[in-house]
Each structure stands twice: as structure tokens, then as C-alpha cells.
Amino acid sequence: MNSDELLGTVLGIAIVVVVIGVILGAMFYRPKPHKKLRSRSTFTHGIDDASVDGDGGGD
């Protein structure tokens, strides 16, 4: 086995190990849950409570 065959074998094995590592990492990776943003319903809570001239709510 000359140096070219040895280099090809080592590179081939390295590529296979990297691919298997990426697949296993993707299978077991659990992303951290993001902080829940304020929902739109709580953000707009109370906006419709104020009467506006002409909306008929202050009659």
C-alpha cells in the first residue's frame, strides 16, 4: 500500500466518521426552548376598553 492509497483510506474513513457524527448529533440534539414572547392577546388587552368618540360605546 503506497502513500496515495493510505491517504485515500484515511480520508475516506474520516469522511464516514464525520457523516455518522453529524447524523447522530442531529438525532439527539435538543434545542433550548426560547423565552416565550408576550402573546398578542395580552399585549392588546384593554385597548378596546376605552371608548372613542363616534364608536357608539360611550352611549
N, C-alpha and C positions, 0 to 999 in steps of 0.2 A: 504494500500500500504506500503510494508516494504522498507527497505533501498536499497535492491538489485533491486527492481523494479524501485525505484526512480532514482538510479544511471544509470540504463539502459535507462530509459526515457530521462534523461538529456544528456547522451552521444549520444543517437540516434538523439535528436534534434540538438545537437552541430554539429554532422557529416552532417546532412542535411543542416544546415546553412552554413557550410564551403563549401560544394559542390556547393550550389547555388551561394555563393560569388565568387568562382573560375570561374564558368561558366559566371556570369555577368562581372567579371573582364576581362576575355578573350574576351568577345564580344565587350567591349568598350575600350580596351587597344589600343592605337595608338603608335606604336614605333617611336622614334625620327629618322628622316632621317639622315643617316650617311653622313659625308662630302664626296662629290664626288671625287673619286680619278682621277688623271690625266689619260685621255684616252690614249690608246696605239698609236692612230694616231698622237696625238700632241707630245707624247713622242718621237716618231721616226721621227718627222718632220725634214726634212733637212738632214737626214743621207744619202739618196740616191742622194743628190745633188752633193756630192763630187765624182770626178772621181777617179778610181782606175786603176793602170797600168794593161793593158790587158783586161779591160771590154769593150773597144770599145767606151766609152763615151767621150773620150778626142780627138777623131779624128777630 
